[in-house]
Amino acid sequence: MRKGFNPESLIWKPLGHLGDLVMLSLLWTVFCLPLMTLGPASAALYDAAVHGMRRGDEPLISRFLEVFKRELREGALATLPWLAVPPALFFGLDGLLRLAPSLALYPWAVLGSAVLLCFFLLCVQCWLWPVLSRFAMPLGALHATAARLAFGHILRSAAMAILWVAVLWTGLHWVFPLFVGPGLAALLCSFLIEPVFQKYEEK
């Protein structure tokens, strides 16, 4: 009977990890509801996935709340420019498509360029919030570092961007991925990010 309730058993250990993913995902979703807190919530999500799940050196919820509170001001300021990106892209793309014939531009080339730009911006965000959670630097240096990492590790960046697109797409179509997707994405991204961070921390 005791073996059945052993937290290290083959049954309860995976259920415990699933519970952690659900908890992380729900925390991130709730703390992102004010869009201004998207940055600090994403930084806390990544940090809690690394220290709370992978390393297990701190309780999951307390780690999330600690990092969220610590990065609230800087994270909110770092989020501000990103809130202007979607409307700027929408109106800019709409204007370019209207002017395409007079500028001798092909609409498919304009759309393709917009898709590539959106993909790269997503790659930058995949690095931005983990960098915020780990390193202290001014906002300009924070964005510049994230952009350099996105360019310098383009394959890792592309893999993370595709992962987050898959999470968002499935979340729009089914309910269950919303409860595990963000936490799972942060956990999987940590396996791509931590080897890079380790090199910087050693320096």
MARSETI-986441 format. One line per field, with one value per residue: x, y, z of N, C-alpha, C in turn. Coordinates in nm, 3 decimals. Layout:
<balums>
nc1 = c(X, ...);
nc2 = c(Y, ...);
nc3 = c(Z, ...);
cac1 = c(X, ...);
cac2 = c(Y, ...);
cac3 = c(Z, ...);
cc1 = c(X, ...);
cc2 = c(Y, ...);
cc3 = c(Z, ...);
</balums>
This chain:
<balums>
nc1 = c(0.083, 0.195, 0.380, 0.223, 0.162, 0.401, 0.589, 0.793, 0.735, 0.661, 0.413, 0.318, 0.521, 0.538, 0.279, 0.312, 0.495, 0.331, 0.137, 0.297, 0.351, 0.094, 0.040, 0.241, 0.168, -0.089, -0.029, 0.131, -0.055, -0.253, -0.102, -0.032, -0.252, -0.300, -0.165, 0.070, 0.226, 0.330, 0.602, 0.751, 0.606, 0.666, 0.942, 0.947, 0.817, 1.003, 1.226, 1.120, 1.064, 1.321, 1.457, 1.264, 1.152, 1.341, 1.587, 1.495, 1.556, 1.419, 1.092, 0.818, 0.603, 0.671, 0.916, 0.839, 0.676, 0.863, 1.053, 0.885, 0.801, 1.051, 1.133, 0.935, 0.917, 1.129, 1.064, 0.805, 0.859, 1.020, 0.833, 0.669, 0.751, 0.697, 0.425, 0.343, 0.415, 0.238, 0.008, 0.160, 0.285, 0.056, -0.073, 0.139, 0.187, -0.059, -0.057, 0.166, 0.079, -0.130, 0.010, 0.170, 0.134, 0.195, 0.453, 0.589, 0.602, 0.570, 0.282, 0.303, 0.571, 0.586, 0.418, 0.561, 0.800, 0.696, 0.613, 0.861, 0.981, 0.809, 0.857, 1.128, 1.113, 0.968, 1.159, 1.348, 1.205, 1.193, 1.440, 1.458, 1.305, 1.402, 1.670, 1.624, 1.540, 1.772, 2.004, 2.125, 2.076, 2.075, 1.778, 1.817, 2.051, 1.952, 1.760, 1.930, 2.110, 1.936, 1.861, 2.110, 2.163, 1.950, 2.016, 2.275, 2.238, 2.069, 1.941, 1.861, 1.697, 1.500, 1.386, 1.274, 1.093, 0.917, 0.816, 0.674, 0.486, 0.343, 0.236, 0.070, -0.102, -0.228, -0.349, -0.544, -0.723, -0.788, -0.874, -0.726, -0.438, -0.384, -0.355, -0.119, 0.062, 0.219, 0.393, 0.520, 0.643, 0.825, 0.986, 1.096, 1.228, 1.427, 1.620, 1.747, 1.836, 1.985, 2.248, 2.373, 2.356, 2.516, 2.775, 2.808, 2.785, 3.007, 3.208);
nc2 = c(-0.121, 0.123, 0.162, 0.238, 0.504, 0.630, 0.912, 0.900, 0.699, 0.518, 0.595, 0.820, 1.015, 1.111, 1.224, 1.422, 1.591, 1.668, 1.808, 2.021, 2.146, 2.228, 2.406, 2.601, 2.694, 2.799, 3.000, 3.168, 3.242, 3.380, 3.591, 3.724, 3.854, 4.141, 4.313, 4.453, 4.317, 4.101, 4.061, 4.040, 3.818, 3.620, 3.601, 3.506, 3.264, 3.120, 3.111, 2.975, 2.732, 2.638, 2.645, 2.552, 2.320, 2.173, 2.175, 2.165, 2.304, 2.498, 2.583, 2.573, 2.766, 2.977, 3.052, 3.145, 3.366, 3.521, 3.593, 3.724, 3.946, 4.067, 4.136, 4.302, 4.585, 4.644, 4.450, 4.525, 4.772, 4.680, 4.543, 4.733, 4.848, 4.624, 4.595, 4.776, 4.667, 4.473, 4.640, 4.825, 4.663, 4.564, 4.795, 4.895, 4.682, 4.674, 4.924, 4.893, 4.686, 4.813, 5.004, 4.851, 4.791, 5.043, 5.080, 4.885, 4.637, 4.297, 4.149, 3.899, 3.896, 4.103, 4.005, 3.772, 3.885, 4.014, 3.797, 3.674, 3.878, 3.888, 3.632, 3.651, 3.848, 3.707, 3.513, 3.674, 3.743, 3.496, 3.474, 3.708, 3.728, 3.511, 3.604, 3.839, 3.725, 3.620, 3.785, 4.108, 4.409, 4.720, 4.840, 4.885, 4.737, 4.490, 4.428, 4.440, 4.233, 4.011, 4.016, 3.968, 3.711, 3.576, 3.596, 3.487, 3.226, 3.088, 2.848, 2.730, 2.939, 2.937, 2.686, 2.723, 2.930, 2.804, 2.612, 2.771, 2.887, 2.659, 2.596, 2.820, 2.799, 2.547, 2.605, 2.784, 2.622, 2.403, 2.330, 2.198, 2.218, 2.477, 2.455, 2.322, 2.391, 2.651, 2.615, 2.374, 2.452, 2.648, 2.485, 2.303, 2.485, 2.566, 2.369, 2.431, 2.688, 2.702, 2.576, 2.779, 3.001, 2.907, 2.925, 3.203, 3.264, 3.135, 3.291);
nc3 = c(0.000, 0.078, -0.124, -0.335, -0.284, -0.291, -0.362, -0.546, -0.716, -1.024, -1.105, -0.956, -0.979, -1.256, -1.258, -1.068, -1.200, -1.413, -1.272, -1.184, -1.429, -1.503, -1.293, -1.332, -1.589, -1.543, -1.354, -1.514, -1.713, -1.564, -1.451, -1.677, -1.764, -1.724, -1.982, -1.961, -1.783, -1.911, -1.971, -1.712, -1.614, -1.801, -1.768, -1.505, -1.545, -1.702, -1.527, -1.305, -1.426, -1.472, -1.216, -1.040, -1.154, -1.325, -1.177, -0.920, -0.686, -0.550, -0.420, -0.648, -0.683, -0.506, -0.614, -0.868, -0.795, -0.659, -0.858, -1.037, -0.885, -0.843, -1.102, -1.189, -1.240, -1.431, -1.618, -1.700, -1.820, -2.027, -2.171, -2.284, -2.550, -2.707, -2.705, -2.888, -3.126, -3.269, -3.369, -3.520, -3.712, -3.840, -3.954, -4.102, -4.283, -4.413, -4.540, -4.710, -4.877, -5.008, -5.149, -5.307, -5.594, -5.715, -5.628, -5.755, -5.630, -5.534, -5.400, -5.266, -5.199, -5.017, -4.814, -4.746, -4.647, -4.424, -4.270, -4.218, -4.067, -3.843, -3.745, -3.674, -3.473, -3.286, -3.227, -3.099, -2.869, -2.748, -2.632, -2.486, -2.239, -2.079, -2.055, -1.912, -1.673, -1.570, -1.594, -1.498, -1.653, -1.843, -2.020, -2.297, -2.348, -2.278, -2.480, -2.702, -2.644, -2.647, -2.918, -3.040, -2.945, -3.060, -3.332, -3.329, -3.245, -3.429, -3.506, -3.263, -3.182, -3.382, -3.338, -3.083, -3.137, -3.317, -3.145, -2.958, -3.129, -3.198, -2.947, -2.902, -3.121, -3.084, -2.843, -2.919, -3.043, -2.884, -2.543, -2.339, -2.398, -2.309, -2.038, -1.993, -2.188, -2.188, -1.961, -2.035, -2.274, -2.180, -2.020, -2.209, -2.374, -2.202, -2.215, -2.447, -2.402, -2.159, -2.195, -2.345, -2.174, -1.971, -2.071, -2.078, -1.808, -1.705, -1.811);
cac1 = c(0.000, 0.282, 0.445, 0.131, 0.162, 0.537, 0.597, 0.896, 0.693, 0.642, 0.280, 0.299, 0.622, 0.490, 0.164, 0.365, 0.548, 0.217, 0.080, 0.385, 0.329, -0.036, 0.054, 0.319, 0.090, -0.196, 0.032, 0.171, -0.175, -0.317, -0.017, -0.020, -0.379, -0.263, -0.062, 0.195, 0.304, 0.370, 0.746, 0.790, 0.545, 0.742, 1.071, 0.921, 0.784, 1.126, 1.309, 1.058, 1.081, 1.460, 1.494, 1.161, 1.124, 1.461, 1.685, 1.423, 1.622, 1.330, 0.949, 0.778, 0.520, 0.746, 1.017, 0.769, 0.634, 0.982, 1.111, 0.787, 0.809, 1.183, 1.147, 0.811, 0.938, 1.207, 0.991, 0.694, 0.918, 1.067, 0.715, 0.603, 0.769, 0.641, 0.281, 0.319, 0.456, 0.128, -0.060, 0.253, 0.299, -0.070, -0.095, 0.248, 0.163, -0.176, -0.013, 0.254, -0.001, -0.205, 0.104, 0.252, 0.136, 0.264, 0.596, 0.640, 0.629, 0.478, 0.217, 0.354, 0.702, 0.558, 0.368, 0.672, 0.889, 0.628, 0.618, 0.999, 1.003, 0.736, 0.926, 1.250, 1.073, 0.934, 1.287, 1.408, 1.132, 1.228, 1.560, 1.448, 1.257, 1.502, 1.783, 1.577, 1.531, 1.903, 2.109, 2.084, 2.134, 1.980, 1.680, 1.875, 2.141, 1.869, 1.707, 2.042, 2.160, 1.838, 1.871, 2.236, 2.147, 1.858, 2.093, 2.392, 2.195, 1.947, 1.872, 1.794, 1.591, 1.392, 1.319, 1.191, 0.982, 0.821, 0.751, 0.575, 0.377, 0.262, 0.160, -0.036, -0.199, -0.310, -0.429, -0.659, -0.814, -0.830, -0.862, -0.625, -0.301, -0.367, -0.323, 0.016, 0.148, 0.322, 0.494, 0.596, 0.728, 0.936, 1.074, 1.170, 1.319, 1.540, 1.724, 1.819, 1.891, 2.079, 2.388, 2.425, 2.372, 2.627, 2.898, 2.818, 2.807, 3.145, 3.292);
cac2 = c(0.000, 0.240, 0.183, 0.306, 0.647, 0.679, 1.020, 0.869, 0.582, 0.541, 0.652, 0.952, 1.112, 1.184, 1.307, 1.540, 1.680, 1.724, 1.910, 2.138, 2.213, 2.295, 2.519, 2.704, 2.749, 2.881, 3.120, 3.256, 3.295, 3.478, 3.708, 3.793, 3.917, 4.279, 4.291, 4.516, 4.224, 3.987, 4.041, 3.978, 3.686, 3.527, 3.581, 3.419, 3.131, 3.051, 3.087, 2.870, 2.605, 2.593, 2.622, 2.479, 2.189, 2.100, 2.160, 2.133, 2.360, 2.590, 2.558, 2.628, 2.887, 3.085, 3.097, 3.224, 3.494, 3.598, 3.651, 3.819, 4.069, 4.127, 4.189, 4.367, 4.718, 4.635, 4.370, 4.604, 4.869, 4.607, 4.498, 4.846, 4.856, 4.507, 4.613, 4.858, 4.593, 4.421, 4.742, 4.883, 4.567, 4.554, 4.914, 4.902, 4.582, 4.718, 5.033, 4.840, 4.608, 4.909, 5.075, 4.754, 4.808, 5.166, 5.067, 4.770, 4.531, 4.184, 4.128, 3.781, 3.930, 4.185, 3.915, 3.686, 3.965, 4.038, 3.671, 3.658, 3.976, 3.841, 3.515, 3.695, 3.915, 3.601, 3.455, 3.766, 3.730, 3.367, 3.498, 3.831, 3.710, 3.434, 3.692, 3.926, 3.650, 3.573, 3.886, 4.246, 4.500, 4.823, 4.793, 4.882, 4.622, 4.370, 4.401, 4.413, 4.099, 3.914, 4.014, 3.900, 3.569, 3.522, 3.582, 3.401, 3.087, 3.094, 2.719, 2.721, 3.039, 2.890, 2.574, 2.777, 3.005, 2.705, 2.551, 2.864, 2.898, 2.537, 2.609, 2.919, 2.747, 2.443, 2.668, 2.848, 2.521, 2.310, 2.389, 2.132, 2.272, 2.601, 2.422, 2.265, 2.440, 2.749, 2.554, 2.277, 2.525, 2.706, 2.376, 2.253, 2.591, 2.574, 2.277, 2.500, 2.815, 2.689, 2.559, 2.909, 3.082, 2.853, 2.982, 3.343, 3.265, 3.095, 3.408);
cac3 = c(0.000, 0.085, -0.253, -0.425, -0.254, -0.292, -0.461, -0.645, -0.793, -1.167, -1.128, -0.896, -1.021, -1.374, -1.222, -1.000, -1.304, -1.485, -1.184, -1.188, -1.558, -1.495, -1.201, -1.401, -1.700, -1.487, -1.298, -1.625, -1.778, -1.475, -1.432, -1.806, -1.800, -1.760, -2.085, -1.918, -1.701, -1.993, -1.958, -1.585, -1.600, -1.886, -1.701, -1.390, -1.599, -1.740, -1.410, -1.224, -1.498, -1.454, -1.076, -0.968, -1.212, -1.369, -1.070, -0.797, -0.569, -0.481, -0.447, -0.778, -0.674, -0.442, -0.709, -0.969, -0.736, -0.625, -0.980, -1.090, -0.806, -0.864, -1.237, -1.229, -1.298, -1.554, -1.715, -1.754, -1.913, -2.145, -2.244, -2.351, -2.695, -2.775, -2.719, -3.008, -3.246, -3.353, -3.451, -3.617, -3.822, -3.913, -4.037, -4.200, -4.387, -4.489, -4.627, -4.815, -4.973, -5.090, -5.237, -5.379, -5.741, -5.756, -5.594, -5.829, -5.535, -5.542, -5.269, -5.197, -5.143, -4.899, -4.709, -4.704, -4.564, -4.296, -4.195, -4.170, -3.961, -3.725, -3.694, -3.605, -3.349, -3.191, -3.184, -3.001, -2.742, -2.686, -2.553, -2.406, -2.102, -2.002, -2.022, -1.804, -1.547, -1.525, -1.594, -1.472, -1.752, -1.887, -2.117, -2.430, -2.354, -2.271, -2.614, -2.793, -2.613, -2.697, -3.064, -3.076, -2.917, -3.161, -3.456, -3.310, -3.223, -3.508, -3.507, -3.134, -3.182, -3.469, -3.271, -2.975, -3.197, -3.369, -3.028, -2.903, -3.227, -3.182, -2.821, -2.921, -3.219, -3.021, -2.739, -2.981, -3.096, -2.778, -2.410, -2.255, -2.412, -2.232, -1.900, -1.984, -2.296, -2.151, -1.874, -2.112, -2.368, -2.104, -1.977, -2.325, -2.418, -2.110, -2.261, -2.555, -2.354, -2.049, -2.239, -2.388, -2.054, -1.893, -2.127, -2.034, -1.663, -1.681, -1.842);
cc1 = c(0.087, 0.348, 0.355, 0.130, 0.303, 0.550, 0.701, 0.857, 0.669, 0.507, 0.274, 0.400, 0.581, 0.369, 0.207, 0.421, 0.435, 0.150, 0.164, 0.365, 0.197, -0.027, 0.130, 0.238, -0.021, -0.142, 0.067, 0.050, -0.240, -0.234, 0.008, -0.146, -0.368, -0.146, 0.072, 0.283, 0.345, 0.518, 0.787, 0.728, 0.621, 0.880, 1.054, 0.888, 0.910, 1.210, 1.253, 1.069, 1.221, 1.486, 1.390, 1.138, 1.252, 1.557, 1.619, 1.484, 1.536, 1.185, 0.902, 0.706, 0.598, 0.853, 0.954, 0.736, 0.754, 1.040, 1.014, 0.796, 0.941, 1.193, 1.025, 0.834, 1.012, 1.133, 0.876, 0.746, 0.966, 0.951, 0.655, 0.625, 0.706, 0.490, 0.247, 0.350, 0.338, 0.054, 0.031, 0.272, 0.173, -0.088, 0.016, 0.229, 0.046, -0.138, 0.075, 0.176, -0.083, -0.115, 0.184, 0.250, 0.214, 0.413, 0.662, 0.682, 0.526, 0.415, 0.271, 0.491, 0.684, 0.512, 0.478, 0.770, 0.828, 0.632, 0.757, 1.028, 0.933, 0.807, 1.053, 1.217, 1.033, 1.061, 1.354, 1.338, 1.162, 1.352, 1.543, 1.411, 1.346, 1.624, 1.745, 1.576, 1.667, 2.006, 2.051, 2.154, 2.031, 1.890, 1.736, 1.968, 2.064, 1.816, 1.818, 2.099, 2.066, 1.845, 1.999, 2.225, 2.055, 1.929, 2.203, 2.359, 2.063, 1.871, 1.797, 1.675, 1.472, 1.314, 1.227, 1.071, 0.875, 0.745, 0.643, 0.459, 0.285, 0.177, 0.044, -0.144, -0.289, -0.398, -0.552, -0.763, -0.868, -0.801, -0.744, -0.484, -0.277, -0.322, -0.181, 0.114, 0.254, 0.432, 0.581, 0.690, 0.849, 1.036, 1.159, 1.269, 1.442, 1.653, 1.804, 1.891, 2.002, 2.222, 2.452, 2.450, 2.492, 2.760, 2.918, 2.846, 2.948, 3.242, 3.280);
cc2 = c(0.126, 0.269, 0.261, 0.456, 0.704, 0.788, 0.995, 0.750, 0.620, 0.604, 0.797, 1.056, 1.185, 1.272, 1.434, 1.640, 1.745, 1.832, 2.036, 2.217, 2.289, 2.418, 2.634, 2.773, 2.840, 3.010, 3.219, 3.320, 3.404, 3.605, 3.782, 3.872, 4.069, 4.270, 4.351, 4.419, 4.099, 3.956, 3.978, 3.841, 3.582, 3.499, 3.487, 3.278, 3.054, 3.016, 2.976, 2.734, 2.548, 2.553, 2.540, 2.338, 2.112, 2.072, 2.123, 2.191, 2.461, 2.553, 2.637, 2.762, 3.002, 3.139, 3.186, 3.363, 3.583, 3.667, 3.753, 3.952, 4.142, 4.196, 4.269, 4.500, 4.709, 4.556, 4.445, 4.707, 4.801, 4.560, 4.609, 4.852, 4.741, 4.517, 4.696, 4.782, 4.543, 4.528, 4.805, 4.791, 4.561, 4.674, 4.931, 4.805, 4.623, 4.830, 4.984, 4.762, 4.700, 4.979, 4.981, 4.774, 4.931, 5.160, 4.949, 4.657, 4.420, 4.162, 4.007, 3.807, 4.013, 4.097, 3.824, 3.760, 3.991, 3.912, 3.649, 3.755, 3.933, 3.722, 3.555, 3.766, 3.814, 3.533, 3.542, 3.753, 3.599, 3.380, 3.612, 3.805, 3.617, 3.517, 3.784, 3.853, 3.618, 3.684, 4.025, 4.337, 4.605, 4.770, 4.784, 4.763, 4.491, 4.332, 4.368, 4.273, 3.991, 3.903, 3.942, 3.750, 3.504, 3.501, 3.479, 3.254, 3.065, 2.961, 2.697, 2.818, 2.993, 2.776, 2.625, 2.854, 2.910, 2.640, 2.642, 2.886, 2.778, 2.544, 2.706, 2.867, 2.642, 2.501, 2.739, 2.747, 2.425, 2.374, 2.330, 2.189, 2.400, 2.573, 2.366, 2.329, 2.540, 2.691, 2.456, 2.345, 2.587, 2.600, 2.325, 2.358, 2.600, 2.480, 2.335, 2.624, 2.795, 2.661, 2.689, 2.998, 3.035, 2.909, 3.126, 3.351, 3.224, 3.210, 3.515);
cc3 = c(0.000, -0.050, -0.348, -0.404, -0.245, -0.399, -0.569, -0.733, -0.939, -1.199, -1.081, -0.942, -1.150, -1.345, -1.149, -1.099, -1.383, -1.403, -1.182, -1.318, -1.558, -1.406, -1.266, -1.509, -1.649, -1.426, -1.408, -1.690, -1.694, -1.466, -1.563, -1.841, -1.815, -1.859, -2.046, -1.841, -1.779, -1.975, -1.826, -1.564, -1.682, -1.827, -1.582, -1.434, -1.632, -1.618, -1.323, -1.292, -1.477, -1.309, -0.999, -1.020, -1.244, -1.254, -0.937, -0.672, -0.494, -0.512, -0.569, -0.765, -0.614, -0.535, -0.816, -0.914, -0.704, -0.748, -1.040, -1.016, -0.832, -0.999, -1.282, -1.299, -1.431, -1.661, -1.779, -1.854, -2.041, -2.231, -2.329, -2.502, -2.771, -2.790, -2.842, -3.136, -3.329, -3.432, -3.555, -3.737, -3.907, -4.007, -4.141, -4.314, -4.475, -4.587, -4.741, -4.920, -5.062, -5.191, -5.326, -5.530, -5.786, -5.726, -5.665, -5.735, -5.554, -5.405, -5.194, -5.135, -5.016, -4.784, -4.657, -4.613, -4.427, -4.209, -4.137, -4.055, -3.832, -3.661, -3.619, -3.475, -3.243, -3.139, -3.079, -2.867, -2.672, -2.600, -2.452, -2.261, -2.021, -1.964, -1.908, -1.671, -1.487, -1.508, -1.571, -1.572, -1.790, -1.999, -2.259, -2.448, -2.351, -2.409, -2.713, -2.770, -2.666, -2.849, -3.110, -3.054, -3.020, -3.294, -3.440, -3.290, -3.298, -3.508, -3.375, -3.130, -3.265, -3.403, -3.161, -3.031, -3.251, -3.253, -2.972, -2.998, -3.215, -3.056, -2.838, -3.016, -3.156, -2.912, -2.794, -3.028, -2.989, -2.643, -2.333, -2.273, -2.335, -2.090, -1.884, -2.081, -2.254, -2.063, -1.948, -2.209, -2.297, -2.061, -2.094, -2.377, -2.329, -2.151, -2.377, -2.505, -2.251, -2.093, -2.285, -2.267, -1.972, -1.941, -2.080, -1.884, -1.628, -1.708, -1.735);
</balums>
